[in-house]
Amino acid sequence: MATNEYQVTGMTCGHCELSIREEVSEIPGVDAVEVSAQTGKLSVTGNAAVTDAQVLAAVTEAGYSAVPAA
């Protein structure tokens, strides 16, 4: 298992968190998603097949933007 973290912009509430969680959870291989509108952080745990590009595309699909956390 690998955990990757991202910084998301545009989240303001619990509904924002839910939208992102739902989209990212649909990626094959994702086991856990933690997202916080308060900190803007997204943590995705899954197998090695889950790529940054997949996660970033899912966040975009939910209507937000993200970058891998440094």
Phi and psi in radians as a Rosetta constraint file:
Dihedral C 1 N 2 CA 2 C 2 CIRCULARHARMONIC -2.256 0.35
Dihedral N 2 CA 2 C 2 N 3 CIRCULARHARMONIC 2.509 0.35
Dihedral C 2 N 3 CA 3 C 3 CIRCULARHARMONIC -2.067 0.35
Dihedral N 3 CA 3 C 3 N 4 CIRCULARHARMONIC 2.208 0.35
Dihedral C 3 N 4 CA 4 C 4 CIRCULARHARMONIC -2.065 0.35
Dihedral N 4 CA 4 C 4 N 5 CIRCULARHARMONIC 2.520 0.35
Dihedral C 4 N 5 CA 5 C 5 CIRCULARHARMONIC -2.047 0.35
Dihedral N 5 CA 5 C 5 N 6 CIRCULARHARMONIC 2.576 0.35
Dihedral C 5 N 6 CA 6 C 6 CIRCULARHARMONIC -2.379 0.35
Dihedral N 6 CA 6 C 6 N 7 CIRCULARHARMONIC 2.680 0.35
Dihedral C 6 N 7 CA 7 C 7 CIRCULARHARMONIC -1.847 0.35
Dihedral N 7 CA 7 C 7 N 8 CIRCULARHARMONIC 2.106 0.35
Dihedral C 7 N 8 CA 8 C 8 CIRCULARHARMONIC -1.870 0.35
Dihedral N 8 CA 8 C 8 N 9 CIRCULARHARMONIC 2.405 0.35
Dihedral C 8 N 9 CA 9 C 9 CIRCULARHARMONIC -1.966 0.35
Dihedral N 9 CA 9 C 9 N 10 CIRCULARHARMONIC 2.540 0.35
Dihedral C 9 N 10 CA 10 C 10 CIRCULARHARMONIC 1.822 0.35
Dihedral N 10 CA 10 C 10 N 11 CIRCULARHARMONIC -0.160 0.35
Dihedral C 10 N 11 CA 11 C 11 CIRCULARHARMONIC -1.364 0.35
Dihedral N 11 CA 11 C 11 N 12 CIRCULARHARMONIC 2.389 0.35
Dihedral C 11 N 12 CA 12 C 12 CIRCULARHARMONIC -2.293 0.35
Dihedral N 12 CA 12 C 12 N 13 CIRCULARHARMONIC -0.223 0.35
Dihedral C 12 N 13 CA 13 C 13 CIRCULARHARMONIC -2.723 0.35
Dihedral N 13 CA 13 C 13 N 14 CIRCULARHARMONIC -3.121 0.35
Dihedral C 13 N 14 CA 14 C 14 CIRCULARHARMONIC -1.103 0.35
Dihedral N 14 CA 14 C 14 N 15 CIRCULARHARMONIC -0.579 0.35
Dihedral C 14 N 15 CA 15 C 15 CIRCULARHARMONIC -1.128 0.35
Dihedral N 15 CA 15 C 15 N 16 CIRCULARHARMONIC -0.663 0.35
Dihedral C 15 N 16 CA 16 C 16 CIRCULARHARMONIC -1.049 0.35
Dihedral N 16 CA 16 C 16 N 17 CIRCULARHARMONIC -0.811 0.35
Dihedral C 16 N 17 CA 17 C 17 CIRCULARHARMONIC -1.034 0.35
Dihedral N 17 CA 17 C 17 N 18 CIRCULARHARMONIC -0.781 0.35
Dihedral C 17 N 18 CA 18 C 18 CIRCULARHARMONIC -1.091 0.35
Dihedral N 18 CA 18 C 18 N 19 CIRCULARHARMONIC -0.754 0.35
Dihedral C 18 N 19 CA 19 C 19 CIRCULARHARMONIC -1.036 0.35
Dihedral N 19 CA 19 C 19 N 20 CIRCULARHARMONIC -0.796 0.35
Dihedral C 19 N 20 CA 20 C 20 CIRCULARHARMONIC -1.183 0.35
Dihedral N 20 CA 20 C 20 N 21 CIRCULARHARMONIC -0.785 0.35
Dihedral C 20 N 21 CA 21 C 21 CIRCULARHARMONIC -1.007 0.35
Dihedral N 21 CA 21 C 21 N 22 CIRCULARHARMONIC -0.760 0.35
Dihedral C 21 N 22 CA 22 C 22 CIRCULARHARMONIC -1.115 0.35
Dihedral N 22 CA 22 C 22 N 23 CIRCULARHARMONIC -0.795 0.35
Dihedral C 22 N 23 CA 23 C 23 CIRCULARHARMONIC -1.150 0.35
Dihedral N 23 CA 23 C 23 N 24 CIRCULARHARMONIC -0.814 0.35
Dihedral C 23 N 24 CA 24 C 24 CIRCULARHARMONIC -1.191 0.35
Dihedral N 24 CA 24 C 24 N 25 CIRCULARHARMONIC -0.604 0.35
Dihedral C 24 N 25 CA 25 C 25 CIRCULARHARMONIC -1.120 0.35
Dihedral N 25 CA 25 C 25 N 26 CIRCULARHARMONIC -0.372 0.35
Dihedral C 25 N 26 CA 26 C 26 CIRCULARHARMONIC -1.352 0.35
Dihedral N 26 CA 26 C 26 N 27 CIRCULARHARMONIC -0.199 0.35
Dihedral C 26 N 27 CA 27 C 27 CIRCULARHARMONIC -1.232 0.35
Dihedral N 27 CA 27 C 27 N 28 CIRCULARHARMONIC 2.206 0.35
Dihedral C 27 N 28 CA 28 C 28 CIRCULARHARMONIC -1.026 0.35
Dihedral N 28 CA 28 C 28 N 29 CIRCULARHARMONIC 2.311 0.35
Dihedral C 28 N 29 CA 29 C 29 CIRCULARHARMONIC 1.721 0.35
Dihedral N 29 CA 29 C 29 N 30 CIRCULARHARMONIC -0.220 0.35
Dihedral C 29 N 30 CA 30 C 30 CIRCULARHARMONIC -1.360 0.35
Dihedral N 30 CA 30 C 30 N 31 CIRCULARHARMONIC 2.225 0.35
Dihedral C 30 N 31 CA 31 C 31 CIRCULARHARMONIC -1.810 0.35
Dihedral N 31 CA 31 C 31 N 32 CIRCULARHARMONIC -0.570 0.35
Dihedral C 31 N 32 CA 32 C 32 CIRCULARHARMONIC -2.606 0.35
Dihedral N 32 CA 32 C 32 N 33 CIRCULARHARMONIC 2.520 0.35
Dihedral C 32 N 33 CA 33 C 33 CIRCULARHARMONIC -2.330 0.35
Dihedral N 33 CA 33 C 33 N 34 CIRCULARHARMONIC 2.208 0.35
Dihedral C 33 N 34 CA 34 C 34 CIRCULARHARMONIC -2.145 0.35
Dihedral N 34 CA 34 C 34 N 35 CIRCULARHARMONIC 2.264 0.35
Dihedral C 34 N 35 CA 35 C 35 CIRCULARHARMONIC -2.453 0.35
Dihedral N 35 CA 35 C 35 N 36 CIRCULARHARMONIC 2.455 0.35
Dihedral C 35 N 36 CA 36 C 36 CIRCULARHARMONIC -2.335 0.35
Dihedral N 36 CA 36 C 36 N 37 CIRCULARHARMONIC 2.054 0.35
Dihedral C 36 N 37 CA 37 C 37 CIRCULARHARMONIC -1.178 0.35
Dihedral N 37 CA 37 C 37 N 38 CIRCULARHARMONIC -0.521 0.35
Dihedral C 37 N 38 CA 38 C 38 CIRCULARHARMONIC -1.148 0.35
Dihedral N 38 CA 38 C 38 N 39 CIRCULARHARMONIC -0.727 0.35
Dihedral C 38 N 39 CA 39 C 39 CIRCULARHARMONIC -1.761 0.35
Dihedral N 39 CA 39 C 39 N 40 CIRCULARHARMONIC -0.286 0.35
Dihedral C 39 N 40 CA 40 C 40 CIRCULARHARMONIC 1.349 0.35
Dihedral N 40 CA 40 C 40 N 41 CIRCULARHARMONIC 0.249 0.35
Dihedral C 40 N 41 CA 41 C 41 CIRCULARHARMONIC -1.719 0.35
Dihedral N 41 CA 41 C 41 N 42 CIRCULARHARMONIC 2.500 0.35
Dihedral C 41 N 42 CA 42 C 42 CIRCULARHARMONIC -2.221 0.35
Dihedral N 42 CA 42 C 42 N 43 CIRCULARHARMONIC 2.230 0.35
Dihedral C 42 N 43 CA 43 C 43 CIRCULARHARMONIC -2.119 0.35
Dihedral N 43 CA 43 C 43 N 44 CIRCULARHARMONIC 2.194 0.35
Dihedral C 43 N 44 CA 44 C 44 CIRCULARHARMONIC -2.121 0.35
Dihedral N 44 CA 44 C 44 N 45 CIRCULARHARMONIC 2.157 0.35
Dihedral C 44 N 45 CA 45 C 45 CIRCULARHARMONIC -1.947 0.35
Dihedral N 45 CA 45 C 45 N 46 CIRCULARHARMONIC 2.280 0.35
Dihedral C 45 N 46 CA 46 C 46 CIRCULARHARMONIC -2.955 0.35
Dihedral N 46 CA 46 C 46 N 47 CIRCULARHARMONIC -3.002 0.35
Dihedral C 46 N 47 CA 47 C 47 CIRCULARHARMONIC -1.378 0.35
Dihedral N 47 CA 47 C 47 N 48 CIRCULARHARMONIC 3.036 0.35
Dihedral C 47 N 48 CA 48 C 48 CIRCULARHARMONIC -1.136 0.35
Dihedral N 48 CA 48 C 48 N 49 CIRCULARHARMONIC -0.290 0.35
Dihedral C 48 N 49 CA 49 C 49 CIRCULARHARMONIC -1.311 0.35
Dihedral N 49 CA 49 C 49 N 50 CIRCULARHARMONIC -0.252 0.35
Dihedral C 49 N 50 CA 50 C 50 CIRCULARHARMONIC -1.367 0.35
Dihedral N 50 CA 50 C 50 N 51 CIRCULARHARMONIC 2.110 0.35
Dihedral C 50 N 51 CA 51 C 51 CIRCULARHARMONIC -1.828 0.35
Dihedral N 51 CA 51 C 51 N 52 CIRCULARHARMONIC 2.795 0.35
Dihedral C 51 N 52 CA 52 C 52 CIRCULARHARMONIC -1.020 0.35
Dihedral N 52 CA 52 C 52 N 53 CIRCULARHARMONIC -0.701 0.35
Dihedral C 52 N 53 CA 53 C 53 CIRCULARHARMONIC -1.042 0.35
Dihedral N 53 CA 53 C 53 N 54 CIRCULARHARMONIC -0.692 0.35
Dihedral C 53 N 54 CA 54 C 54 CIRCULARHARMONIC -1.135 0.35
Dihedral N 54 CA 54 C 54 N 55 CIRCULARHARMONIC -0.776 0.35
Dihedral C 54 N 55 CA 55 C 55 CIRCULARHARMONIC -1.154 0.35
Dihedral N 55 CA 55 C 55 N 56 CIRCULARHARMONIC -0.792 0.35
Dihedral C 55 N 56 CA 56 C 56 CIRCULARHARMONIC -1.116 0.35
Dihedral N 56 CA 56 C 56 N 57 CIRCULARHARMONIC -0.661 0.35
Dihedral C 56 N 57 CA 57 C 57 CIRCULARHARMONIC -1.138 0.35
Dihedral N 57 CA 57 C 57 N 58 CIRCULARHARMONIC -0.684 0.35
Dihedral C 57 N 58 CA 58 C 58 CIRCULARHARMONIC -1.155 0.35
Dihedral N 58 CA 58 C 58 N 59 CIRCULARHARMONIC -0.696 0.35
Dihedral C 58 N 59 CA 59 C 59 CIRCULARHARMONIC -1.129 0.35
Dihedral N 59 CA 59 C 59 N 60 CIRCULARHARMONIC -0.732 0.35
Dihedral C 59 N 60 CA 60 C 60 CIRCULARHARMONIC -1.086 0.35
Dihedral N 60 CA 60 C 60 N 61 CIRCULARHARMONIC -0.728 0.35
Dihedral C 60 N 61 CA 61 C 61 CIRCULARHARMONIC -1.052 0.35
Dihedral N 61 CA 61 C 61 N 62 CIRCULARHARMONIC -0.583 0.35
Dihedral C 61 N 62 CA 62 C 62 CIRCULARHARMONIC -1.351 0.35
Dihedral N 62 CA 62 C 62 N 63 CIRCULARHARMONIC -0.159 0.35
Dihedral C 62 N 63 CA 63 C 63 CIRCULARHARMONIC 1.753 0.35
Dihedral N 63 CA 63 C 63 N 64 CIRCULARHARMONIC 0.314 0.35
Dihedral C 63 N 64 CA 64 C 64 CIRCULARHARMONIC -2.243 0.35
Dihedral N 64 CA 64 C 64 N 65 CIRCULARHARMONIC 3.059 0.35
Dihedral C 64 N 65 CA 65 C 65 CIRCULARHARMONIC -2.193 0.35
Dihedral N 65 CA 65 C 65 N 66 CIRCULARHARMONIC 2.644 0.35
Dihedral C 65 N 66 CA 66 C 66 CIRCULARHARMONIC -2.595 0.35
Dihedral N 66 CA 66 C 66 N 67 CIRCULARHARMONIC 2.774 0.35
Dihedral C 66 N 67 CA 67 C 67 CIRCULARHARMONIC -2.402 0.35
Dihedral N 67 CA 67 C 67 N 68 CIRCULARHARMONIC 2.634 0.35
Dihedral C 67 N 68 CA 68 C 68 CIRCULARHARMONIC -1.033 0.35
Dihedral N 68 CA 68 C 68 N 69 CIRCULARHARMONIC 2.393 0.35
Dihedral C 68 N 69 CA 69 C 69 CIRCULARHARMONIC -1.269 0.35
Dihedral N 69 CA 69 C 69 N 70 CIRCULARHARMONIC 2.436 0.35
